[in-house]
Structure formats: structure tokens, C-alpha cells
Amino acid sequence: MTPAPHDTSIPSLGPCLFPSPLKRIGAVEAPFKEPTDRILYHSHLLEDGRDVSTPSYEEAGPREMLYFDPPRTTVGIVTCGGLCPGLNDIIRVLVMRCHQQYGVARTYGFRYGYEGLVQRYGHTPLILKPSSVEQAHHFGGTLLGSSRGQQNIGDMVDTLEDMKVDILFVIGGDGTLRGAAEITKEIERRGLKKAVVGIPKTIDNDIRYLDKSFGFESAFDAAVQAVNCAYVEATGAVNGVGLVKLMGRDSGFIACYAALAGSNVDFVLIPEVPFELEGERGLLESLRHRLMKRGSAVVVVAEGAGQHLMHTDGSTDASGNKRYGDIGTFLKDQINAFFKKRKTEVNLKYIDPSYIVRSVPANAQDNVYCSRLAQSAVHAAMAGKTGMLVGRWHGSYVHLPLDLVIHGRRKVEPKQELWHSVLECTGQPAVMR
């Protein structure tokens, strides 16, 4: 299980001197939060029955007093890394809340990820207003564009200084959040009063200490459609095999949830659970037995599974991640060769919906989740919170220190309920090695 965090304190730029304009929202008193409003990390008693009062997270929400004076505040927004459902939803609500609720002076959208914060690339920032983003949530992708790769931290902070940006909202995954942590440190080193607030984005749902990241539900919703297509193809042919590769470099959450939602998958292969191809209990023999018994099979594999079976050159991508071998095409070739050697007919259909899954607009559930995350981010930033991200824990919206979440990834625990549910649903052997 993910270890309990040791330090959950959130840095602040200083005393809050400006009354919030959210004193009343319509005719309703705003639900302002106090420093004592916290959400416990543990939702259950310990094994010995003791109650747990620590650690806990700072609860998200509007603050009665603000650090920044809204009419004099400049905001920047940047989206980094791969595409993910919900990016435009986040951008839209950030802009709407900054301008309509707080009356922020101006909001810049930095284009093409962290490149947009480095002036030599020549990506002119967009000036974002409510009228320019009001329909953005109907479209997939990000209206700001995105990119991967590290940039010089000093150059990025120089841009924030030159443009007099007071608050930077950073939307991205683990690599992006590591960059946000470094930007925060450089801002502190220079003695500047600028807030950096992250909003976690990863299709793989692999950020620690969160219930889930935005875009995940939309992604596995699209993945389920691909799995259903594989099932139709498999059942429509003699010894049909539907093979679907889904996203999940190091965490197999999409593969697991897509299998559970469809309930027509026979094998789920994820990075957290090793498997072998050969041998009496290997994947290939298990697949052969399944075809003999049922006449068809569906295999779902996460992109990071089975990497030990392939030879890679050890190179890395622009974000510094190791380049993985293509487990989908590798399995396709291995399965076809296995049955050809045994002179057994097999009809394999291979589906890789990765870019479809990444590019769809957010579904209704994710749209609401994105809205709540963005609202919480604006409230935190206006109160001078920095070096943090917003997320949901036990159904409540909380503040988490960046340094807490950038070390390690959230993974499927093979001994916990999710993986056991997958094994029950598929009927696959618990061990294929």
C-alpha cells in the first residue's frame, strides 16, 4: 500500500490581507475554510483499533481573506505532457472563476507546454477571457497545445517575472509536477511572491495520494468501447482472439477498469503482475486452453506490461522516460507464431486505441470533477498557497504538497481488491509464469 505521508503542510506566500469577493455567492454565505479544516489520510481504524488523527490534508475551498488583490493579479496557465480528456474543461473553469468570481486583471495561456515559458521558442502567449473559453469543454485536447520535455527553470521564471505573472497554474502529470516543484524552488530562491499550483493530469491514474486523476474515467470509457469491439471480432471467427493494447506505462488501472466494465475479457496483463509466454502455465498455453474451451478469447494488455520479454535499446523520450517496447505488436506476433507452429487456425484482431482514448472530450462525470478541481485551485492560489496541487481524497477536495506526490507512482496492488476483482471477472490464472 502507498505509505502514509510524513509532511502534508502547504507553503504560503504570507499573510492574507484582502477580503475575498466571495463573501456571498448570490444570497448564500460562502463556505470559507479555516486552517483547522482538514481531511484525515486514513479512512479506517488501524488494525489494533486505535483512532488516527494524523496525518491529514488541508481541505480545499474558498478562504475569507486573500493574499493577492484580484484587480492587480495576473494569472498564467500551462498544459504539459500527453493529451488527456478534460484539459480544456480545466482551462475553461480556471479562466471563468478567476475573472467572474474574483475579478482577476488578466490571464495568459502559455502555449505548447513548458516551451511556452521559454521566450526563445517564440510561442506568443494567448490572452484568455471567459468569451474565448466558454465552449472549450466540448472539445478534446488542449486549446493551449502541449509538449514534452524539460526546459531551463531559470528561463521559465524569467518569463514569469517579465510578464508580471503572480499565479501559475500547471496542468500535467508526474514529470510536469516535478517541473512545477523546481519552478517553485527557483521562485523561492529569488525571493519572489508568486504562487505555483498544480492540477494533476494523467490517464494512467498513477499519481499517489489521490482518489483519481482527471480524465481517467473518460479514458477508460473510451477504452471499453475498444474492448467491446475486440470481443465482437473474436466471437465472429474460428478461434478468434481480440488483442487490445491500452495505455499504462507503469500502472495498469485503465486495463483493469476496462476489463471490469466490459466483463468480456479473458486475460488482463499489467506492469504490476509479471507473466511469461512459455511453459505449461504461461500465457500462450493458457490462451490455447481458453480457445479449446470457449472458441474465442479477448486479451487486454497495458503498454508497460511484459517489458522483460523484449529487447530495447534503453533510450529515453523527451520527458526522460525509458522508451518501452511495443508489447501489443510483440504479443500479436508471438501468439500467431505459437499457433502456426502447432498447425492450429487462429484469427487474431489487434486494436490499439491509444490516441483515440487520449483525444476524446471529457464525459459528464469528468467534466464535473475537472470543474471542482479548477475551482479549488483558484481558491488556493488566491489565498497565496504555493508549491502544492489540488486533488480528491476520500471524496473530499484537498491540498497536497508537490514534494509529497512527485516521488513514486500509484500502482495496482496485486494483493488488494481491484486485482482480485479482475481475476474473478476474467477467470485467468493468478500466476502465468
C-alpha positions in Angstrom: 0.0 0.0 0.0 1.1 3.6 -0.5 2.9 4.7 2.7 1.3 7.5 4.8 2.7 10.9 4.1 5.0 12.4 6.7 4.6 16.1 5.9 1.3 17.5 4.4 1.8 21.2 5.2 1.2 23.7 2.4 3.5 26.7 2.0 2.0 30.1 2.0 3.4 33.3 0.5 2.4 35.4 3.5 -0.4 36.9 5.5 -3.8 37.3 3.7 -4.8 41.0 3.8 -7.5 41.3 1.2 -11.1 40.3 1.9 -12.5 37.8 -0.6 -15.1 39.0 -3.0 -16.8 35.6 -2.5 -18.3 36.8 0.9 -21.7 35.9 -0.5 -22.4 33.8 -3.6 -25.8 35.1 -4.6 -27.8 35.0 -1.4 -25.7 32.3 0.2 -22.8 32.7 2.6 -19.6 31.3 1.0 -18.3 28.1 2.7 -15.0 29.6 3.7 -12.4 27.1 5.0 -10.2 27.6 8.1 -6.7 26.2 8.7 -8.3 23.7 11.1 -10.4 22.2 8.4 -8.5 19.0 7.4 -9.2 15.6 5.9 -7.7 12.5 7.5 -5.3 10.4 5.4 -6.7 7.2 6.9 -10.3 6.3 6.4 -10.2 3.2 8.6 -9.0 2.4 12.1 -5.7 0.8 12.4 -5.5 -3.0 13.0 -5.3 -2.5 16.8 -8.4 -0.4 16.7 -6.7 2.9 17.5 -8.3 6.1 16.1 -6.0 8.0 13.7 -5.9 11.8 14.0 -2.8 12.3 11.8 -1.6 12.7 9.1 -4.3 14.9 7.5 -4.7 17.1 4.5 -5.6 20.8 4.3 -9.2 21.0 3.0 -9.7 22.8 -0.3 -12.2 25.6 -0.7 -12.5 29.4 -0.6 -10.7 31.4 2.0 -12.2 34.5 3.7 -9.0 36.5 3.3 -6.8 36.6 0.2 -3.1 37.1 -0.3 -3.5 38.5 -3.8 -5.5 41.7 -4.6 -7.6 40.4 -7.5 -7.8 43.5 -9.7 -4.0 43.7 -9.6 -3.3 40.0 -10.1 -2.0 38.3 -13.3 -2.5 34.6 -13.9 -0.8 32.1 -16.2 -1.9 28.7 -17.3 0.2 25.9 -18.9 -0.7 22.4 -20.0 2.1 19.9 -20.4 2.7 16.3 -21.4 0.5 14.0 -23.4 -3.1 14.8 -24.2 -5.8 13.8 -21.8 -9.6 14.2 -21.6 -10.6 17.2 -19.5 -7.7 19.6 -20.3 -10.0 22.2 -21.9 -12.5 21.7 -19.1 -9.8 22.7 -16.6 -8.7 25.7 -18.6 -12.2 26.9 -19.0 -13.1 26.9 -15.3 -9.8 28.4 -14.3 -10.4 31.4 -16.6 -14.1 31.7 -15.6 -13.5 31.6 -11.9 -10.5 33.9 -12.0 -12.4 36.6 -14.0 -16.0 36.2 -13.0 -15.8 35.3 -9.3 -12.5 37.1 -8.3 -12.2 39.8 -10.9 -8.6 39.0 -11.8 -7.0 41.5 -14.1 -5.6 39.2 -16.8 -5.0 35.6 -17.6 -2.3 34.3 -20.0 -2.3 30.9 -21.6 1.2 29.7 -22.3 1.3 27.7 -25.5 2.9 24.2 -26.1 3.7 23.3 -22.6 6.8 24.5 -20.8 8.2 25.6 -24.2 5.8 28.5 -23.9 7.5 29.7 -20.8 10.9 30.0 -22.6 10.9 33.1 -24.8 13.4 31.9 -27.4 10.9 29.4 -28.8 8.7 32.4 -29.9 5.3 31.0 -28.7 3.3 34.1 -28.1 1.0 33.6 -25.0 -2.7 33.8 -25.5 -4.8 36.3 -23.6 -7.6 34.2 -22.2 -11.1 35.7 -21.4 -14.4 34.0 -20.5 -15.7 34.6 -24.0 -12.7 32.8 -25.5 -13.1 29.6 -23.4 -16.8 29.3 -22.8 -17.2 26.4 -25.3 -13.8 24.8 -24.9 -15.1 21.9 -22.8 -16.9 20.5 -25.8 -13.6 19.6 -27.5 -10.8 17.1 -26.7 -7.2 18.0 -26.4 -6.0 21.4 -25.1 -6.6 24.8 -26.7 -3.2 25.9 -25.4 -1.3 23.0 -27.1 1.2 20.9 -25.2 4.7 19.4 -25.4 7.0 17.1 -23.5 10.5 17.6 -22.2 12.4 19.6 -19.7 13.2 23.3 -20.0 15.6 25.6 -18.2 14.0 26.6 -14.9 15.7 29.9 -14.8 14.4 30.9 -18.2 10.8 30.0 -17.2 10.9 32.0 -14.1 12.4 34.9 -16.0 9.3 34.9 -18.2 7.0 34.9 -15.2 8.9 37.9 -13.9 9.0 39.8 -17.2 5.2 39.3 -17.7 4.5 40.0 -14.0 2.6 36.7 -13.6 1.6 36.3 -9.9 -0.1 32.9 -10.1 0.9 30.0 -12.4 -1.5 27.0 -12.8 0.4 23.9 -14.0 -1.7 21.1 -15.5 0.1 17.9 -16.1 1.4 14.5 -14.9 4.3 13.4 -12.7 7.0 14.9 -14.9 5.1 18.2 -15.2 4.6 18.3 -11.5 8.3 17.7 -10.9 8.9 20.7 -13.1 6.4 22.8 -11.1 8.2 21.8 -7.9 11.5 23.1 -9.4 9.8 26.3 -10.6 8.6 26.8 -7.0 12.1 26.4 -5.6 13.6 28.9 -8.0 10.8 31.4 -7.2 11.6 31.0 -3.5 15.4 31.3 -4.2 14.8 34.6 -5.9 12.6 35.8 -3.0 9.6 36.3 -5.3 6.0 36.3 -4.2 4.5 34.1 -6.9 2.1 31.1 -6.4 2.5 27.8 -8.2 -0.5 25.5 -8.1 -0.6 22.1 -9.9 -3.7 20.3 -11.2 -2.8 16.6 -11.7 -3.4 15.1 -15.1 -2.6 11.5 -16.0 -4.7 9.0 -17.9 -2.8 6.2 -16.1 -4.3 7.4 -12.8 -0.8 6.9 -11.2 -0.4 9.9 -9.0 -0.1 9.0 -5.4 -2.3 10.1 -2.5 -5.3 10.8 -4.8 -8.6 9.0 -5.3 -8.1 9.5 -9.0 -6.8 12.0 -11.6 -9.0 13.8 -14.0 -9.5 12.3 -17.5 -9.2 8.7 -16.2 -12.9 7.9 -16.3 -13.3 9.4 -19.8 -10.3 7.4 -21.0 -11.4 4.0 -19.7 -14.9 4.8 -21.0 -13.4 5.1 -24.5 -11.2 2.0 -23.8 -14.3 -0.1 -23.0 -15.6 0.6 -26.5 -12.4 -0.8 -28.0 -12.6 -3.9 -25.8 -16.2 -4.5 -26.8 -15.1 -4.3 -30.5 -12.4 -6.8 -29.8 -15.0 -9.1 -28.3 -17.2 -8.8 -31.3 -14.3 -9.6 -33.6 -13.1 -12.5 -31.5 -16.6 -14.2 -31.3 -17.2 -13.8 -35.0 -14.3 -16.1 -36.2 -13.0 -19.6 -35.6 -10.5 -19.4 -32.7 -10.9 -15.7 -32.6 -8.6 -13.6 -30.5 -9.2 -10.0 -29.8 -6.0 -8.3 -28.6 -6.2 -4.7 -27.2 -3.3 -2.6 -26.0 -4.3 0.2 -23.6 -2.3 3.0 -22.0 -0.5 2.3 -18.8 3.3 2.6 -18.7 3.8 1.6 -15.1 0.2 1.4 -13.7 -2.5 -0.9 -15.1 -5.6 0.9 -13.9 -7.1 1.5 -17.4 -6.7 -2.1 -18.3 -8.2 -3.3 -15.1 -11.2 -1.0 -15.2 -11.9 -1.6 -18.9 -12.0 -5.3 -18.2 -14.3 -5.0 -15.3 -16.6 -2.6 -17.1 -16.9 -4.8 -20.2 -17.0 -8.2 -18.4 -16.0 -10.0 -21.6 -12.2 -10.1 -21.2 -10.3 -13.3 -20.6 -6.8 -12.1 -19.8 -5.6 -8.8 -18.4 -1.8 -8.1 -18.5 -0.5 -5.2 -16.4 3.0 -4.0 -15.4 2.5 -4.8 -11.8 1.9 -8.5 -12.3 4.7 -10.3 -14.2 3.9 -13.1 -16.7 5.7 -15.4 -19.0 4.8 -16.6 -22.5 6.2 -20.1 -22.5 5.7 -23.0 -20.2 2.7 -25.0 -19.0 1.3 -22.1 -17.0 2.5 -19.4 -19.4 0.2 -17.0 -21.3 0.3 -18.9 -24.6 -0.7 -22.3 -23.1 -3.4 -20.6 -21.0 -4.7 -18.9 -24.2 -4.7 -22.2 -26.0 -6.7 -23.9 -23.3 -9.2 -21.0 -23.3 -9.7 -21.2 -27.0 -10.3 -25.0 -26.8 -12.9 -24.4 -24.1 -14.7 -21.4 -25.4 -13.7 -20.9 -29.0 -12.6 -17.3 -28.6 -10.7 -15.0 -26.2 -10.1 -11.3 -25.5 -6.7 -10.2 -24.2 -6.2 -6.7 -22.8 -2.6 -5.6 -22.2 -1.3 -2.3 -20.7 1.6 -0.8 -22.7 4.1 -1.2 -19.9 3.4 -4.9 -19.3 5.8 -7.7 -20.3 8.8 -5.4 -21.0 11.2 -8.0 -19.7 10.2 -10.2 -22.6 11.5 -7.7 -25.2 14.9 -6.3 -26.1 15.0 -2.4 -26.0 17.9 0.0 -26.5 17.4 1.7 -23.2 16.8 5.1 -24.8 14.5 7.7 -23.3 11.9 10.1 -24.7 11.8 13.9 -24.3 10.4 13.7 -20.8 13.2 11.3 -19.7 11.0 8.2 -19.6 12.5 5.0 -20.8 11.2 4.0 -24.3 9.2 0.9 -23.9 9.0 -1.9 -26.5 5.6 -2.3 -28.2 4.1 -5.1 -26.2 1.0 -5.1 -28.4 2.7 -6.0 -31.7 5.1 -8.3 -29.9 2.2 -10.3 -28.4 0.4 -10.4 -31.8 3.5 -11.9 -33.5 4.1 -14.3 -30.6 0.5 -15.6 -30.5 0.4 -16.1 -34.3 3.7 -17.9 -34.3 2.7 -20.1 -31.4 -0.5 -21.4 -33.1 1.1 -21.6 -36.5 3.8 -23.9 -35.1 1.0 -26.2 -33.8 -0.8 -26.0 -37.1 -3.9 -24.6 -35.3 -6.0 -21.9 -37.0 -6.3 -18.6 -35.1 -7.9 -15.4 -36.2 -6.3 -12.5 -34.3 -7.5 -9.0 -34.5 -5.2 -6.3 -32.9 -6.6 -3.0 -31.7 -4.5 -0.1 -30.4 -6.9 2.8 -29.5 -4.3 4.9 -27.6 -4.7 8.2 -29.4 -8.5 7.8 -29.6 -8.6 7.3 -25.8 -6.3 10.3 -25.2 -8.2 12.7 -27.5 -11.9 12.3 -26.6 -13.7 15.1 -24.8 -14.3 14.6 -21.1 -17.5 12.8 -20.2 -20.1 14.3 -17.9 -18.5 12.8 -14.7 -15.0 14.0 -15.6 -16.4 17.4 -16.6 -17.8 17.9 -13.1 -14.6 16.6 -11.5 -12.5 19.0 -13.6 -14.7 21.9 -12.6 -14.3 21.1 -8.9 -10.5 20.7 -9.2 -10.2 24.0 -11.1 -12.3 25.9 -8.6 -10.3 24.5 -5.7 -7.0 25.5 -7.5 -8.2 29.1 -7.9 -9.3 29.4 -4.3 -5.9 28.1 -3.1 -3.9 30.3 -5.4 -5.7 33.5 -4.5 -5.1 32.8 -0.8 -1.4 32.6 -1.5 -1.0 28.8 -1.3 2.0 27.6 -3.4 4.1 24.6 -4.1 1.0 22.4 -4.0 -1.6 20.6 -6.1 -5.3 20.1 -5.6 -6.9 16.6 -5.6 -9.6 14.5 -4.1 -9.1 12.1 -1.2 -11.9 10.1 0.4 -14.4 12.1 -1.7 -13.1 15.5 -0.3 -11.1 18.1 -2.2 -7.7 18.7 -0.5 -4.4 20.5 -0.9 -1.3 18.3 -1.2 2.4 19.5 -1.2 4.1 18.9 -4.6 7.1 17.3 -2.9 4.7 14.7 -1.5 3.4 13.3 -4.8 6.4 13.6 -7.2 8.3 10.7 -5.6 7.0 7.4 -6.9 3.8 6.3 -8.7 0.5 4.9 -7.6 0.1 1.3 -8.8 -2.3 -1.6 -8.9 -1.6 -3.6 -5.8 -1.7 -7.4 -6.7 -2.8 -8.4 -3.2 -5.6 -5.8 -3.0 -9.3 -5.9 -4.0 -9.0 -4.4 -7.5 -6.7 -7.0 -8.9 -8.7 -9.8 -7.2 -11.8 -8.4 -8.8 -10.1 -8.7 -12.2 -9.1 -12.3 -11.6 -12.6 -13.1 -10.6 -14.0 -11.4 -13.7 -11.7 -12.9 -16.2 -11.1 -16.3 -14.7 -7.5 -16.1 -15.8 -4.8 -17.9 -13.8 -3.5 -15.9 -10.9 0.1 -16.9 -11.9 1.2 -17.2 -15.5 4.9 -18.0 -15.2 
